[in-house]
Amino acid sequence: MTLTVTLIALAITLSMTGYAAWRARRPYVPGKPSLIPNGALLFLGILASIILGAHLISLLTGQPFTGRLH
């Protein structure tokens, strides 16, 4: 992925995470369940943001992420 695509995807995932956090803080209304599971959406948003952040760092530094084994 290019830098532009990575930044756009990171902005989308951060906004998705913010939306899920906002929805999770709203009071529960009995009899009206949420159609989107906020906890799962929050987890996926955070996970995708971490992965895209690592990819962004590797794009900016020019060194690929190899992990701890190397």
Summary of the structure (lengths in Angstrom):
residues: 70
radius of gyration: 16.0
end to end distance: 23.5
largest distance: 53.6
contacts: 146
relative contact order: 0.17
helix: 67%
strand: 0%
